[in-house]
Amino acid sequence: MIKNYVKKNCIPIIFEIFFIISCFLVPKEYIIYTNCSFYVCLFIYFILKRDLNLKDWFFSFKSGKKYWEQVGLTLLGFMLAFGITIALENIFPNIDTGFIGLRRNSWLTLILFFISTIILPAVTEETFFRKNMILLHNKQAVAITTTISMFLYAIEHALSWWGILLTMIWAIPLSIAYIKTKNIYVVMTAHFIGSLLGNGFDVIFTAIQLI
């Protein structure tokens, strides 16, 4: 089981390691390029490995009332987690979060921002950090692999201990939703809606400034 687990996740983890290294080596204004490349590589890999099926995700939208109730609860938890982290940031404003910034000062970088914060994260992150990383075999496996997945999810977004802790809070409702429903499409849908609401306004305001 451990061998298969490592084999299944080693390539995505390598992609993530390269991305994190790039955050220290690449000038800040170019991190948006490496960030988008990371998501594109994950997306292509998961499609080729058939870990991700977009058709099944789209068909899941017709699953009925229970599905959308689960999506709504997951989205509510996701938004609550963001609210908690914002409150913690305001309580401790002098602690560096180390969040990885994505500068968008041109139409190209805005398009890359749109792709890497709205279009791809829901499908790639949920396939990687929830579907592939969280093992549902028993309570011990769930606890250990969920912690690992939350940590890897966090270091993709932040490079300081405080930022990592805050980002792990974001992952709590997504992880719980997957563990409880065992339906990755519920989590993908909630994540996509959350990303659209959270980053959509940034895209619109940046576009207005560029016009």
N, CA, C and O of each residue as an XYZ file, in Angstrom:
844
protein
N       0.816     -1.198      0.000
C       0.000      0.000      0.000
C       0.857      1.257      0.000
O       0.591      2.201     -0.745
N       1.900      1.264      0.853
C       2.780      2.432      0.937
C       3.513      2.644     -0.384
O       3.668      3.776     -0.841
N       3.962      1.547     -0.992
C       4.680      1.640     -2.260
C       3.791      2.258     -3.334
O       4.220      3.148     -4.068
N       2.554      1.783     -3.420
C       1.621      2.321     -4.420
C       1.287      3.780     -4.134
O       1.127      4.582     -5.055
N       1.185      4.114     -2.859
C       0.878      5.488     -2.451
C       1.989      6.439     -2.890
O       1.725      7.503     -3.450
N       3.227      6.045     -2.629
C       4.383      6.866     -3.012
C       4.470      6.962     -4.529
O       4.712      8.040     -5.071
N       4.275      5.841     -5.214
C       4.352      5.820     -6.680
C       3.301      6.740     -7.293
O       3.565      7.426     -8.281
N       2.122      6.749     -6.706
C       1.027      7.542     -7.242
C       1.260      9.031     -7.076
O       0.809      9.832     -7.895
N       1.970      9.405     -6.008
C       2.109     10.825     -5.673
C       3.498     11.410     -5.914
O       3.680     12.620     -5.775
N       4.466     10.599     -6.264
C       5.843     11.095     -6.348
C       6.022     12.147     -7.443
O       6.696     13.152     -7.216
N       5.438     11.942     -8.619
C       5.602     12.903     -9.716
C       4.967     14.251     -9.364
O       5.625     15.279     -9.523
N       3.717     14.291     -8.892
C       3.152     15.577     -8.477
C       3.957     16.262     -7.381
O       4.082     17.487     -7.376
N       4.502     15.483     -6.453
C       5.318     16.066     -5.388
C       6.598     16.666     -5.964
O       7.046     17.724     -5.521
N       7.181     15.996     -6.943
C       8.378     16.525     -7.614
C       8.048     17.842     -8.310
O       8.818     18.800     -8.240
N       6.892     17.882     -8.984
C       6.444     19.143     -9.605
C       6.371     20.250     -8.547
O       6.807     21.378     -8.780
N       5.813     19.907     -7.386
C       5.656     20.902     -6.325
C       7.011     21.357     -5.783
O       7.208     22.543     -5.517
N       7.933     20.429     -5.622
C       9.276     20.777     -5.131
C       9.954     21.752     -6.084
O      10.559     22.733     -5.650
N       9.852     21.483     -7.381
C      10.444     22.398     -8.366
C       9.804     23.776     -8.285
O      10.488     24.793     -8.391
N       8.483     23.804     -8.096
C       7.808     25.092     -7.994
C       8.272     25.858     -6.757
O       8.533     27.059     -6.836
N       8.374     25.181     -5.627
C       8.798     25.844     -4.389
C      10.226     26.375     -4.525
O      10.523     27.485     -4.085
N      11.103     25.584     -5.131
C      12.477     26.036     -5.357
C      12.486     27.280     -6.237
O      13.264     28.207     -6.014
N      11.607     27.289     -7.243
C      11.552     28.441     -8.152
C      11.167     29.715     -7.406
O      11.571     30.807     -7.808
N      10.401     29.596     -6.338
C       9.985     30.774     -5.573
C      11.167     31.467     -4.901
O      11.101     32.656     -4.592
N      12.246     30.722     -4.675
C      13.449     31.294     -4.075
C      14.447     31.765     -5.129
O      15.289     32.618     -4.849
N      14.359     31.217     -6.328
C      15.351     31.514     -7.359
C      14.863     32.512     -8.403
O      15.647     33.289     -8.949
N      13.566     32.483     -8.673
C      13.004     33.317     -9.745
C      12.604     34.681     -9.179
O      12.043     34.744     -8.085
N      12.880     35.774     -9.899
C      12.401     37.096     -9.466
C      10.897     37.080     -9.230
O      10.164     36.382     -9.930
N      10.435     37.849     -8.245
C       9.031     37.804     -7.827
C       8.054     38.062     -8.965
O       6.970     37.480     -9.005
N       8.443     38.938     -9.894
C       7.521     39.261    -10.984
C       7.334     38.105    -11.965
O       6.418     38.130    -12.787
N       8.204     37.086    -11.882
C       8.097     35.955    -12.793
C       7.514     34.702    -12.135
O       7.326     33.683    -12.801
N       7.232     34.772    -10.846
C       6.688     33.600    -10.150
C       5.331     33.205    -10.719
O       4.961     32.031    -10.690
N       4.594     34.175    -11.233
C       3.296     33.854    -11.825
C       3.450     32.879    -12.989
O       2.549     32.081    -13.248
N       4.585     32.934    -13.695
C       4.832     32.011    -14.807
C       5.120     30.598    -14.295
O       4.595     29.619    -14.825
N       5.959     30.503    -13.261
C       6.263     29.172    -12.708
C       5.043     28.591    -11.998
O       4.831     27.379    -12.012
N       4.244     29.453    -11.380
C       3.036     28.999    -10.698
C       2.042     28.408    -11.705
O       1.490     27.330    -11.482
N       1.824     29.113    -12.800
C       0.913     28.616    -13.827
C       1.460     27.339    -14.455
O       0.701     26.413    -14.741
N       2.771     27.284    -14.671
C       3.394     26.084    -15.239
C       3.180     24.881    -14.335
O       2.947     23.771    -14.814
N       3.259     25.099    -13.029
C       3.034     24.035    -12.049
C       1.632     23.449    -12.204
O       1.468     22.229    -12.245
N       0.626     24.314    -12.291
C      -0.750     23.838    -12.419
C      -0.992     23.152    -13.760
O      -1.698     22.146    -13.827
N      -0.410     23.695    -14.824
C      -0.583     23.086    -16.148
C       0.048     21.692    -16.177
O      -0.530     20.753    -16.725
N       1.242     21.567    -15.582
C       1.909     20.260    -15.528
C       1.074     19.251    -14.747
O       0.924     18.105    -15.168
N       0.530     19.680    -13.606
C      -0.333     18.797    -12.821
C      -1.556     18.384    -13.625
O      -1.933     17.212    -13.637
N      -2.176     19.353    -14.297
C      -3.390     19.078    -15.062
C      -3.118     18.053    -16.157
O      -3.863     17.084    -16.303
N      -2.060     18.263    -16.922
C      -1.720     17.336    -18.007
C      -1.410     15.957    -17.441
O      -1.858     14.945    -17.981
N      -0.641     15.915    -16.353
C      -0.265     14.634    -15.744
C      -1.501     13.856    -15.297
O      -1.619     12.662    -15.572
N      -2.415     14.527    -14.611
C      -3.604     13.845    -14.092
C      -4.536     13.395    -15.217
O      -5.186     12.356    -15.106
N      -4.601     14.167    -16.290
C      -5.402     13.759    -17.443
C      -4.800     12.519    -18.095
O      -5.514     11.569    -18.418
N      -3.482     12.533    -18.287
C      -2.808     11.394    -18.910
C      -2.890     10.134    -18.053
O      -3.022      9.024    -18.569
N      -2.807     10.325    -16.724
C      -2.880      9.179    -15.800
C      -4.318      8.765    -15.515
O      -4.560      7.783    -14.814
N      -5.261      9.510    -16.055
C      -6.693      9.266    -15.860
C      -7.111      9.360    -14.393
O      -8.064      8.713    -13.959
N      -6.390     10.166    -13.654
C      -6.804     10.461    -12.280
C      -7.889     11.528    -12.266
O      -8.625     11.675    -11.290
N      -7.973     12.264    -13.362
C      -8.928     13.364    -13.470
C      -9.788     13.164    -14.706
O      -9.275     12.998    -15.812
N     -11.103     13.183    -14.509
C     -12.045     13.030    -15.616
C     -13.004     14.211    -15.588
O     -13.935     14.247    -14.782
N     -12.775     15.167    -16.463
C     -13.585     16.387    -16.490
C     -15.033     16.089    -16.876
O     -15.950     16.752    -16.391
N     -15.243     15.105    -17.737
C     -16.608     14.767    -18.150
C     -17.417     14.292    -16.944
O     -18.566     14.696    -16.765
N     -16.817     13.438    -16.121
C     -17.513     12.958    -14.927
C     -17.804     14.097    -13.956
O     -18.847     14.123    -13.303
N     -16.856     15.045    -13.874
C     -17.094     16.198    -12.998
C     -18.292     17.000    -13.486
O     -19.157     17.366    -12.691
N     -18.353     17.278    -14.785
C     -19.475     18.041    -15.332
C     -20.796     17.288    -15.153
O     -21.824     17.898    -14.857
N     -20.768     15.971    -15.333
C     -21.981     15.176    -15.153
C     -22.442     15.179    -13.693
O     -23.628     15.011    -13.410
N     -21.498     15.371    -12.775
C     -21.849     15.371    -11.354
C     -22.761     16.536    -10.997
O     -23.462     16.494     -9.986
N     -22.753     17.580    -11.831
C     -23.618     18.731    -11.570
C     -25.099     18.346    -11.616
O     -25.948     19.054    -11.074
N     -25.401     17.221    -12.264
C     -26.791     16.761    -12.379
C     -27.151     15.732    -11.304
O     -28.167     15.045    -11.405
N     -26.309     15.638    -10.282
C     -26.495     14.586     -9.275
C     -27.690     14.807     -8.365
O     -28.158     13.874     -7.713
N     -28.186     16.033     -8.319
C     -29.383     16.260     -7.524
C     -29.175     17.107     -6.287
O     -28.099     17.659     -6.058
N     -30.220     17.194     -5.503
C     -30.279     18.092     -4.347
C     -29.200     17.788     -3.312
O     -28.556     18.706     -2.803
N     -28.997     16.505     -2.996
C     -28.033     16.133     -1.970
C     -26.628     16.596     -2.346
O     -25.876     17.089     -1.505
N     -26.289     16.431     -3.618
C     -24.974     16.844     -4.108
C     -24.765     18.325     -3.853
O     -23.732     18.720     -3.313
N     -25.729     19.146     -4.235
C     -25.572     20.592     -4.105
C     -25.659     21.051     -2.658
O     -25.104     22.091     -2.303
N     -26.348     20.290     -1.825
C     -26.329     20.585     -0.390
C     -24.927     20.348      0.175
O     -24.436     21.132      0.987
N     -24.292     19.262     -0.262
C     -22.922     18.973      0.184
C     -21.952     20.023     -0.338
O     -21.042     20.446      0.374
N     -22.152     20.440     -1.584
C     -21.314     21.498     -2.151
C     -21.478     22.782     -1.343
O     -20.494     23.441     -1.007
N     -22.728     23.135     -1.033
C     -23.003     24.354     -0.276
C     -22.370     24.343      1.095
O     -21.804     25.348      1.524
N     -22.454     23.223      1.792
C     -21.858     23.109      3.128
C     -20.333     23.194      3.046
O     -19.690     23.829      3.882
N     -19.769     22.549      2.030
C     -18.312     22.602      1.853
C     -17.861     24.022      1.549
O     -16.869     24.499      2.102
N     -18.591     24.692      0.671
C     -18.264     26.075      0.328
C     -18.387     26.975      1.548
O     -17.546     27.849      1.758
N     -19.411     26.776      2.345
C     -19.594     27.556      3.570
C     -18.411     27.355      4.509
O     -17.899     28.315      5.084
N     -17.978     26.103      4.664
C     -16.823     25.811      5.512
C     -15.550     26.425      4.966
O     -14.719     26.932      5.719
N     -15.403     26.376      3.643
C     -14.232     26.955      2.973
C     -14.167     28.463      3.223
O     -13.109     29.006      3.542
N     -15.310     29.126      3.073
C     -15.368     30.569      3.286
C     -15.148     30.921      4.759
O     -14.508     31.924      5.074
N     -15.675     30.097      5.649
C     -15.467     30.309      7.087
C     -13.992     30.177      7.442
O     -13.469     30.940      8.254
N     -13.320     29.198      6.824
C     -11.883     29.005      7.062
C     -11.095     30.235      6.624
O     -10.174     30.668      7.317
N     -11.461     30.793      5.474
C     -10.803     32.016      5.014
C     -11.054     33.155      5.988
O     -10.153     33.940      6.283
N     -12.286     33.243      6.487
C     -12.610     34.291      7.444
C     -11.785     34.182      8.711
O     -11.327     35.188      9.253
N     -11.597     32.958      9.183
C     -10.790     32.724     10.386
C      -9.344     33.149     10.160
O      -8.741     33.785     11.024
N      -8.785     32.801      9.000
C      -7.386     33.148      8.730
C      -7.196     34.653      8.571
O      -6.176     35.205      8.985
N      -8.186     35.314      7.969
C      -8.112     36.781      7.853
C      -8.127     37.410      9.239
O      -7.383     38.352      9.510
N      -8.982     36.882     10.114
C      -9.048     37.392     11.486
C      -7.722     37.182     12.215
O      -7.260     38.063     12.940
N      -7.114     36.010     12.021
C      -5.831     35.720     12.663
C      -4.729     36.636     12.129
O      -3.870     37.086     12.888
N      -4.756     36.909     10.833
C      -3.781     37.840     10.249
C      -3.916     39.226     10.863
O      -2.917     39.898     11.117
N      -5.156     39.651     11.101
C      -5.384     40.977     11.695
C      -4.991     41.013     13.164
O      -4.563     42.050     13.672
N      -5.134     39.893     13.841
C      -4.750     39.825     15.256
C      -3.232     39.864     15.399
O      -2.700     40.474     16.326
N      -2.541     39.203     14.466
C      -1.074     39.157     14.506
C      -0.507     39.757     13.214
O       0.072     39.033     12.404
N      -0.664     41.055     13.014
C      -0.274     41.683     11.739
C       1.230     41.737     11.489
O       1.658     41.926     10.350
N       2.029     41.575     12.525
C       3.482     41.703     12.370
C       4.171     40.380     12.031
O       5.382     40.346     11.811
N       3.409     39.305     11.991
C       3.995     38.003     11.651
C       3.914     37.804     10.141
O       2.842     37.917      9.546
N       5.041     37.511      9.541
C       5.109     37.335      8.087
C       4.375     36.059      7.669
O       4.676     34.973      8.165
N       3.416     36.196      6.758
C       2.677     35.026      6.282
C       3.458     34.255      5.219
O       3.268     33.050      5.057
N       4.327     34.944      4.505
C       5.099     34.268      3.464
C       4.261     33.795      2.304
O       4.686     32.915      1.554
N       3.062     34.367      2.135
C       2.214     33.958      1.019
C       2.897     34.272     -0.311
O       3.508     35.327     -0.482
N       2.778     33.339     -1.237
C       3.392     33.487     -2.550
C       2.546     34.446     -3.389
O       1.405     34.142     -3.735
N       3.112     35.595     -3.705
C       2.378     36.608     -4.459
C       2.461     36.384     -5.956
O       3.480     35.930     -6.476
N       1.383     36.707     -6.638
C       1.315     36.558     -8.098
C       1.051     37.927     -8.711
O      -0.081     38.410     -8.696
N       2.087     38.546     -9.244
C       1.945     39.883     -9.816
C       1.312     39.816    -11.197
O       1.720     39.018    -12.040
N       0.321     40.652    -11.418
C      -0.319     40.726    -12.736
C      -0.389     42.188    -13.146
O      -1.208     42.959    -12.646
N       0.482     42.542    -14.060
C       0.578     43.931    -14.522
C       0.486     44.035    -16.039
O       0.850     45.056    -16.624
N      -0.002     42.971    -16.669
C      -0.200     42.960    -18.122
C      -1.330     41.986    -18.425
O      -1.747     41.210    -17.566
N      -1.818     42.040    -19.666
C      -2.893     41.125    -20.037
C      -2.436     39.670    -19.982
O      -3.214     38.788    -19.620
N      -1.173     39.415    -20.341
C      -0.653     38.047    -20.286
C      -0.636     37.525    -18.858
O      -1.119     36.424    -18.591
N      -0.079     38.314    -17.936
C      -0.012     37.851    -16.547
C      -1.403     37.757    -15.928
O      -1.631     36.928    -15.047
N      -2.337     38.597    -16.378
C      -3.708     38.500    -15.880
C      -4.358     37.198    -16.345
O      -5.072     36.550    -15.580
N      -4.112     36.818    -17.588
C      -4.637     35.546    -18.106
C      -4.041     34.375    -17.328
O      -4.750     33.435    -16.967
N      -2.731     34.438    -17.073
C      -2.075     33.378    -16.297
C      -2.634     33.323    -14.876
O      -2.813     32.242    -14.315
N      -2.909     34.493    -14.297
C      -3.509     34.565    -12.963
C      -4.889     33.912    -12.969
O      -5.234     33.159    -12.058
N      -5.669     34.205    -13.998
C      -7.008     33.627    -14.128
C      -6.941     32.102    -14.225
O      -7.728     31.394    -13.597
N      -5.996     31.611    -15.017
C      -5.845     30.162    -15.202
C      -5.403     29.486    -13.908
O      -5.928     28.437    -13.534
N      -4.426     30.102    -13.222
C      -3.798     29.440    -12.076
C      -4.446     29.742    -10.726
O      -4.012     29.210     -9.704
N      -5.478     30.587    -10.706
C      -6.176     30.827     -9.441
C      -7.669     30.510     -9.517
O      -8.327     30.385     -8.484
N      -8.209     30.379    -10.732
C      -9.643     30.105    -10.870
C      -9.918     28.824    -11.664
O     -10.685     27.970    -11.222
N      -9.293     28.694    -12.832
C      -9.609     27.575    -13.726
C      -9.036     26.239    -13.235
O      -9.766     25.252    -13.134
N      -7.738     26.206    -12.933
C      -7.071     24.925    -12.672
C      -6.985     24.468    -11.209
O      -6.996     23.260    -10.971
N      -6.901     25.358    -10.223
C      -6.699     24.882     -8.845
C      -7.741     23.880     -8.350
O      -7.388     22.896     -7.700
N      -9.016     24.118     -8.647
C     -10.060     23.227     -8.126
C      -9.851     21.783     -8.570
O      -9.984     20.860     -7.767
N      -9.523     21.584     -9.855
C      -9.393     20.217    -10.362
C      -8.040     19.612    -10.028
O      -7.960     18.428     -9.702
N      -6.970     20.407    -10.103
C      -5.633     19.847     -9.857
C      -5.365     19.655     -8.364
O      -4.881     18.600     -7.954
N      -5.675     20.663     -7.554
C      -5.407     20.557     -6.124
C      -6.262     19.485     -5.472
O      -5.780     18.749     -4.611
N      -7.528     19.386     -5.870
C      -8.385     18.374     -5.248
C      -8.010     16.968     -5.690
O      -8.107     16.023     -4.907
N      -7.581     16.825     -6.943
C      -7.104     15.511     -7.391
C      -5.836     15.118     -6.646
O      -5.687     13.977     -6.210
N      -4.924     16.077     -6.504
C      -3.634     15.824     -5.862
C      -3.770     15.674     -4.345
O      -3.482     14.616     -3.786
N      -4.206     16.737     -3.698
C      -4.142     16.792     -2.233
C      -5.264     16.047     -1.522
O      -5.088     15.635     -0.376
N      -6.395     15.866     -2.160
C      -7.472     15.129     -1.527
C      -7.624     13.719     -2.124
O      -7.426     12.730     -1.418
N      -7.968     13.621     -3.395
C      -8.274     12.318     -3.994
C      -7.096     11.347     -3.936
O      -7.262     10.193     -3.541
N      -5.905     11.811     -4.330
C      -4.754     10.916     -4.395
C      -3.998     10.782     -3.081
O      -3.371      9.753     -2.826
N      -4.053     11.810     -2.248
C      -3.220     11.793     -1.051
C      -3.925     11.263      0.192
O      -3.287     10.663      1.058
N      -5.231     11.477      0.287
C      -5.940     11.030      1.485
C      -6.410      9.595      1.302
O      -7.203      9.300      0.408
N      -5.915      8.706      2.157
C      -6.320      7.304      2.128
C      -7.482      7.100      3.087
O      -7.432      7.535      4.237
N      -8.522      6.438      2.610
C      -9.735      6.267      3.400
C      -9.871      4.854      3.968
O     -10.972      4.423      4.309
N      -8.755      4.136      4.068
C      -8.803      2.730      4.479
C      -9.228      2.556      5.931
O     -10.052      1.698      6.247
N      -8.662      3.373      6.811
C      -8.988      3.299      8.240
C      -8.693      4.649      8.881
O      -8.138      5.539      8.237
N      -9.067      4.799     10.159
C      -8.939      6.100     10.829
C      -7.488      6.560     10.921
O      -7.200      7.748     10.773
N      -6.574      5.624     11.166
C      -5.162      5.995     11.269
C      -4.631      6.484      9.924
O      -3.919      7.487      9.857
N      -4.979      5.777      8.867
C      -4.534      6.179      7.528
C      -5.117      7.536      7.163
O      -4.434      8.380      6.582
N      -6.378      7.740      7.505
C      -7.027      9.025      7.224
C      -6.306     10.156      7.940
O      -6.014     11.189      7.338
N      -6.016      9.964      9.230
C      -5.380     11.013     10.036
C      -3.992     11.365      9.513
O      -3.658     12.543      9.381
N      -3.184     10.354      9.215
C      -1.807     10.583      8.786
C      -1.767     11.215      7.397
O      -1.086     12.218      7.187
N      -2.497     10.628      6.453
C      -2.428     11.121      5.069
C      -3.121     12.483      4.916
O      -2.725     13.289      4.074
N      -4.140     12.735      5.718
C      -4.785     14.055      5.666
C      -3.826     15.132      6.148
O      -3.756     16.210      5.558
N      -3.091     14.851      7.211
C      -2.102     15.810      7.717
C      -1.026     16.084      6.671
O      -0.641     17.233      6.458
N      -0.542     15.024      6.019
C       0.467     15.178      4.972
C      -0.089     16.024      3.823
O       0.578     16.932      3.327
N      -1.313     15.713      3.413
C      -1.908     16.432      2.274
C      -2.124     17.898      2.606
O      -1.904     18.762      1.758
N      -2.552     18.191      3.831
C      -2.767     19.577      4.240
C      -1.457     20.354      4.266
O      -1.414     21.524      3.884
N      -0.402     19.710      4.711
C       0.908     20.370      4.759
C       1.419     20.655      3.345
O       1.892     21.757      3.064
N       1.325     19.670      2.464
C       1.788     19.878      1.089
C       0.945     20.939      0.380
O       1.465     21.728     -0.409
N      -0.341     20.952      0.661
C      -1.224     21.990      0.113
C      -0.774     23.370      0.605
O      -0.777     24.342     -0.150
N      -0.390     23.435      1.873
C      -0.019     24.718      2.477
C       1.291     25.259      1.928
O       1.391     26.452      1.643
N       2.305     24.400      1.772
C       3.601     24.913      1.324
C       3.584     25.272     -0.159
O       4.534     25.870     -0.664
N       2.520     24.914     -0.849
C       2.353     25.381     -2.232
C       1.907     26.850     -2.245
O       2.073     27.544     -3.248
N       1.344     27.316     -1.131
C       0.804     28.670     -1.065
C       1.620     29.626     -0.209
O       1.563     30.838     -0.415
N       2.375     29.104      0.745
C       3.089     29.973      1.689
C       4.454     29.385      2.035
O       4.661     28.172      2.002
N       5.381     30.291      2.369
C       6.757     29.856      2.627
C       7.244     30.245      4.020
O       8.451     30.289      4.260
N       6.329     30.526      4.934
C       6.702     30.773      6.327
C       5.826     29.889      7.215
O       4.755     29.446      6.799
N       6.286     29.638      8.433
C       5.527     28.741      9.304
C       4.127     29.276      9.581
O       3.180     28.496      9.675
N       3.978     30.596      9.713
C       2.685     31.197     10.001
C       1.749     31.070      8.799
O       0.574     30.737      8.955
N       2.269     31.334      7.608
C       1.471     31.185      6.398
C       1.065     29.743      6.161
O      -0.051     29.474      5.716
N       1.964     28.815      6.455
C       1.658     27.390      6.299
C       0.525     26.988      7.231
O      -0.393     26.271      6.832
N       0.592     27.456      8.482
C      -0.469     27.154      9.442
C      -1.808     27.716      8.978
O      -2.830     27.034      9.045
N      -1.798     28.954      8.510
C      -3.034     29.574      8.036
C      -3.614     28.822      6.840
O      -4.823     28.606      6.760
N      -2.753     28.431      5.921
C      -3.231     27.742      4.724
C      -3.741     26.346      5.045
O      -4.653     25.847      4.386
N      -3.159     25.719      6.050
C      -3.669     24.405      6.477
C      -5.095     24.531      7.010
O      -5.884     23.591      6.911
N      -5.420     25.682      7.570
C      -6.797     25.921      8.022
C      -7.743     25.934      6.822
O      -8.860     25.423      6.900
N      -7.284     26.531      5.695
C      -8.111     26.521      4.477
C      -8.445     25.091      4.057
O      -9.539     24.814      3.567
N      -7.478     24.183      4.260
C      -7.639     22.815      3.772
C      -8.569     21.971      4.641
O      -9.036     20.920      4.200
N      -8.842     22.411      5.858
C      -9.653     21.603      6.777
C     -11.039     21.294      6.219
O     -11.400     20.119      6.156
N     -11.841     22.291      5.806
C     -13.185     21.953      5.308
C     -13.160     21.133      4.023
O     -14.040     20.300      3.807
N     -12.169     21.358      3.173
C     -12.063     20.584      1.933
C     -11.747     19.125      2.244
O     -12.312     18.213      1.640
N     -10.843     18.917      3.187
C     -10.469     17.551      3.579
C     -11.637     16.834      4.252
O     -11.917     15.675      3.948
N     -12.313     17.525      5.162
C     -13.452     16.925      5.852
C     -14.541     16.548      4.855
O     -15.135     15.474      4.949
N     -14.798     17.436      3.902
C     -15.840     17.169      2.907
C     -15.525     15.909      2.108
O     -16.411     15.096      1.847
N     -14.249     15.747      1.716
C     -13.881     14.567      0.942
C     -13.990     13.301      1.792
O     -14.485     12.274      1.328
N     -13.529     13.383      3.026
C     -13.567     12.215      3.913
C     -15.010     11.788      4.188
O     -15.317     10.596      4.205
N     -15.894     12.767      4.402
C     -17.283     12.461      4.745
C     -18.092     12.002      3.527
O     -18.859     11.044      3.619
N     -17.926     12.678      2.395
C     -18.742     12.355      1.218
C     -18.114     11.280      0.339
O     -18.806     10.563     -0.383
N     -16.773     11.181      0.417
C     -16.021     10.286     -0.465
C     -16.293     10.614     -1.947
O     -16.177      9.761     -2.827
N     -16.649     11.850     -2.176
C     -16.974     12.309     -3.533
C     -16.104     13.518     -3.847
O     -16.372     14.621     -3.371
N     -15.068     13.313     -4.642
C     -14.117     14.395     -4.934
C     -14.769     15.506     -5.736
O     -14.314     16.649     -5.697
N     -15.835     15.182     -6.468
C     -16.479     16.204     -7.298
C     -17.230     17.235     -6.459
O     -17.360     18.391     -6.862
N     -17.717     16.825     -5.312
C     -18.316     17.784     -4.375
C     -17.281     18.827     -3.973
O     -17.556     20.027     -3.974
N     -16.093     18.353     -3.633
C     -15.030     19.244     -3.173
C     -14.525     20.115     -4.318
O     -14.274     21.305     -4.129
N     -14.377     19.532     -5.497
C     -13.938     20.302     -6.672
C     -14.899     21.453     -6.953
O     -14.477     22.583     -7.197
N     -16.190     21.151     -6.916
C     -17.192     22.165     -7.240
C     -17.179     23.294     -6.224
O     -17.219     24.468     -6.592
N     -17.122     22.938     -4.939
C     -17.073     23.961     -3.890
C     -15.800     24.792     -4.003
O     -15.835     26.012     -3.842
N     -14.680     24.135     -4.280
C     -13.404     24.827     -4.424
C     -13.444     25.785     -5.614
O     -12.963     26.915     -5.530
N     -14.022     25.322     -6.718
C     -14.105     26.177     -7.907
C     -14.944     27.420     -7.638
O     -14.552     28.529     -8.000
N     -16.092     27.235     -7.009
C     -16.959     28.375     -6.709
C     -16.249     29.342     -5.764
O     -16.319     30.558     -5.938
N     -15.557     28.781     -4.748
C     -14.813     29.620     -3.807
C     -13.712     30.404     -4.488
O     -13.512     31.582     -4.191
N     -12.995     29.764     -5.398
C     -11.922     30.441     -6.133
C     -12.488     31.523     -7.051
O     -11.910     32.601     -7.194
N     -13.629     31.215     -7.670
C     -14.262     32.184     -8.559
C     -14.694     33.425     -7.786
O     -14.498     34.551     -8.243
N     -15.280     33.212     -6.615
C     -15.718     34.335     -5.787
C     -14.528     35.099     -5.209
O     -14.523     36.329     -5.161
N     -13.520     34.339     -4.770
C     -12.378     34.971     -4.107
C     -11.447     35.711     -5.034
O     -10.944     36.779     -4.686
N     -11.205     35.154     -6.229
C     -10.238     35.752     -7.149
C     -10.874     36.434     -8.357
O     -10.207     37.164     -9.090
N     -12.161     36.191     -8.557
C     -12.836     36.794     -9.698
C     -12.827     38.311     -9.651
O     -12.644     38.973    -10.673
N     -13.028     38.862     -8.449
C     -13.018     40.317     -8.316
C     -11.635     40.890     -8.616
O     -11.518     41.968     -9.200
N     -10.573     40.157     -8.208
C      -9.212     40.606     -8.522
C      -9.000     40.675    -10.030
O      -8.392     41.617    -10.539
N      -9.504     39.674    -10.735
C      -9.373     39.645    -12.197
C     -10.108     40.824    -12.813
O      -9.584     41.493    -13.703
N     -11.323     41.077    -12.340
C     -12.137     42.175    -12.890
C     -11.467     43.538    -12.623
O     -11.359     44.365    -13.529
N     -11.023     43.764    -11.384
C     -10.414     45.051    -11.032
C      -9.106     45.268    -11.795
O      -8.820     46.375    -12.251
N      -8.314     44.194    -11.930
C      -7.057     44.316    -12.681
C      -7.338     44.612    -14.150
O      -6.645     45.424    -14.763
N      -8.353     43.957    -14.720
C      -8.715     44.198    -16.117
C      -9.139     45.650    -16.323
O      -8.787     46.275    -17.323
N      -9.899     46.176    -15.365
C     -10.335     47.585    -15.456
C      -9.129     48.525    -15.445
O      -9.095     49.516    -16.173
N      -8.144     48.200    -14.610
C      -6.943     49.043    -14.528
C      -6.127     48.975    -15.811
O      -5.482     49.953    -16.190
N      -6.152     47.824    -16.482
C      -5.364     47.642    -17.697
C      -6.016     48.285    -18.923
O      -5.340     48.597    -19.903
N      -7.318     48.475    -18.857
C      -8.026     49.056    -20.013
C      -7.626     50.519    -20.214
O      -8.117     51.172    -21.134
